[in-house]
Amino acid sequence: MKAPPTPEKGGPRTNREIRVPLVQLIDAEAQNRGPTDINEALRLAEEAGLDLVEIVPNANPPVCKILDYGKFRFNEQKKAAEARKRQKIVEVKEIKLRPGIDEHDYDVKMKAVRRFFIEGDKVKITLRFRGREMAHQDIGYRLLEKVKAETAQMAKVEAEPSMEGRQMVMILAPR
């Protein structure tokens, strides 16, 4: 019978979890103390009433800092939340066209495409062929070329027009 594996905790190692004989120590006043024995570093952290936290585990020797671990974790979570808040998720919006689209309908669709680019989204333009329209794929290709020409200032072509079954697809991304 084996003992169950010890659960891995997230975040940096602290205090007695640090199992190296020598660490690069940064004290509570942010002064670099240089390479220090682990027992000496733990004693200094205990005297200050703080924790010894491994900041850079891959360095040789690992960099450890004397600080309040609870406050450190709180600040790390705040930074992560701020980064998530600033992150922009790029969506792919789809515009569906037909080869015989009327001029006004085309203008309305292009207005929507421009709005999507202003919002920072990619646009997938799908041109659907029905029945005998498959024999006139050149009409559809010309329509997609017209769309490409009209959006050239605000968008770049990410995927050139290509056939996928009964539809022709082109993907545009904002500049």
Secondary structure by P-SEA (a helix, b strand, c coil): cccccccccccccccccccccccccccccccccccccaaaaaaaaaaacccccccccccccbbbbbccaaaaaaaaaaaaaaaaaabbbbbbbbbbbcccccaaaaaaaaaaaaaaaaabbbbbbbbbbcccccccaaaaaaaaaaaaaaacccccccccccccccbbbbbbbcc
